[in-house]
């Protein structure tokens, strides 16, 4: 299937993440701890933990740091207990925003999120106010120039739900959450390495922002991503 341009927005997002590389360890540690606490410390039986450890290794986190945080989460070491809370709201131009947080103090977290949104042109919504505009799924995105026929053949055979090529030639593979690991491994075995490979909240439709609105929305997203308890920010804005 054909799709609108996502490549420029993906590159934009990756560039912003690279600027904040020092924050990645904090977020990955929290993800490892929650994944291990909820699903156990065996990566063979815990896909979420396996994915979190892959992210940690990609961020050059030492193996002993990874192990220590798995041990904390599974009770072998004393550590802080985090809970996951999702917030929904609106940004500039009516763009929808979903915030996934991990916190040891939900009162602090909701106050920080509400303040950031209201101060910078957004507002906090109620549960379910924007989530219906997103799909929880696996997403793999391949750079323009990747052989489309091969991606489609391998992905569909492995259980992918859809393969979409955008206006710039980037290829997006969508999977169910449960099939994400299987599809990712099949593509990697075929020599196809994705620029982005994650379980995400993918917007069904986007809101195009230009000029001053785009600048304001990017500032809001940067501030939300910099909040200590925020793990992921999902939105439907296109710049």
N, C-alpha and C positions, 0 to 999 in steps of 0.2 A: 504493500500500500504506500501511497505517497503521503507526505506530511509537510507541515510548515517548517521553516527554518528553526532548528534548535541548536545547531552547532555553535553559532556566535554566542548564544546565551550560556552554553555549557563552558566554552572557553573563558567567558567573562567570569563565571562563577569559580572556575578553577584558579584563575588569576587572583581573585580576591582571597581564596583559601590559602594560596601560596604566601600571600602577604602576612597571613596570620598563623604561620606554621607552628609558632611556639605554643599556641593554644590547643593544638591537635592532641598532644599527649594527655592533657587533662581530660579531654572528652573521651579519648580512647580508653583510658583507665576506667572511667565511670562505666563505659559500655561493657568492658570486660567483666567488671565486678557484678553488674546487674545480670548479664548473660550467664555468668557462672553461678550466681545465687539462684536464679530461676530455673536453669536447665542442667546444673551440675558441671563439674570440672573436666569431664571427658569430651574432648573436641570431636571425637568420632560419633558421639551420640548427641552433640549439641551444635547444630549448624550456626546458630547465632554467635556462640562463643568462637567458633572457627573463623567466622567472618570478622569478628572484632580483633582476633589475634592477627589475621592477615593485614588489617588496617594498621595495627601496632607495628608489625614488621616493616610495612611500607613506610612508616614514619620513623624507622630506624630505632625503635624502642628496644633496649637490651632484653635478652631472654629472661634474665633473672628478675627484671622489673615486671615482666608479664606474669611469670610464675608467682611472684609475691602477691600480686593483686588477685590472681585466681585463688590463691590460698586464703587470702583475706575474705573473699566472697563466699567460699565454701566452708568457712569456719575454722580453718587450720591456723589462722592468725586473726588477732583482733583488728577490726576496721570499722569505718563508718558505714552505716546502712543507708542506701539511697532508694528512693521510690521514683517511679516514672509518672509524670503528669503531662497531659497534652492540653495546650491552650489554642483557641481559635480566634481569629479576629480579622480586621480589615486594615489595609494600608492606603496608599495614595491612589486616587482614581478608582476606588472600589475594589482594588486587587485583594484577593483572598490570601490569608496567611495562616499557616499551621506551625506551632512551636512545640517541639518535643523537648521536655526537660527531664533532668535527673537531679533530685534535690534531697537534702536532709532537713529542709525547713520550708514547707509549702507556703507558709504565710509570707516569708521573705520573697519567695520566688514569684508569687502572683502579684505582689506589690511592685516588684521590679519590672515585670512584664507590662502591667497596666500603666505604670509611669512612663516607660519607654514608648509605648504606643501612643498614649494621649499627648505626650510632649512633642512628638514628631509627626503628627498628622494622621495617626491611625486610631483605632479603638478596639478594645477587647470585646469579643462576642461571647455568646453562650455556647455550651457544648452542642455540637451538631450544626452550628450556624454556617460553616463553610466546608466541613468535611465531606459533604455530599458532592462537592465539586472536584474531589480527588479520588484516585484509585490507589489502594495499597498493593504494590506489585514489585516484581523484580525488573530492573532496567539495566541494559547494557548498551553503551553507545560506542560506535566504531567511527574512526576518522574518515573523512572523505577520501576516496581512492581504495578503500577496502573492498575486495570482490563481493559484490552483493549476492550473486548466485550461490557462492559457497556459504556465506553467512546464513542465507535463507534455508539452504538445504540442511546444514548441520543443526541450526536452531530449531527448525520445525520438527526434524526427526527426533530431537532430544526433548521435545515437549513445549516449546515456546508457543505463546498465544498469538503473537503478531510480530511482523518485521516491517519497519517503516523507514523509508528513505526520504530525507528532507531536501529542501531546495538547494542546499549547498553540497549535497552528496553524502552527508553523514548518515549512518545506518543505526537505527534504534531497534533493539530486540526487547520485547516485553514478555514477561513470564508471570505465572502465579508465584506467590511467595514460597510455596512448598517446592516448586520446580526450579527455583532460581539457581541453586547450587549445581543441580544436574546439568542444566543448560550451560552455565558458565564453564563447568569442567569440560563438557563436550566441545565447546568452542575453543577453549585453550588447547585441548588435545589436537585440534585441527590447525593450530598455529594462529588462531585469531584472538588477539589480546585487545580487550576493550579499553578505551580511554576512561570510561566511567562504568563501574560495575557495582550496583548497590540495590538494596531493598529500600524503596522510597515511597513517598506519597506523590503520585504523578497527577498533575492537573489535567482535567478533561478538556478545558478550554482556557485560552490565555487572554490577558488584558494587555494591550500594547500601550506602553508609556513612552512619551517623547519629551525632549527639552527639560523644562524645569520640573515637571512631574517625575520624569525618570531620575533626575538628580535627587529629588526629595525621597523617592522610594528607595534608592540605593543607600542613602544615608540612614533611613529607618532600618533597613535590613542589616547594615553594618552594626548599628547600635544593638539590635536584638541578638545578633550572632556573638557580640562581645559580652553579653550577660553571662555571669559565671555559671549559672545553672542550665543554660540552653545548650542542648546537644545538636539539634537540627532545626533548620528553618526551611519550610517548604512554602512556595508561593506560586501564583499563576501570572506574575508580571513578566512581560518580555520587553527588553530594552532595545 
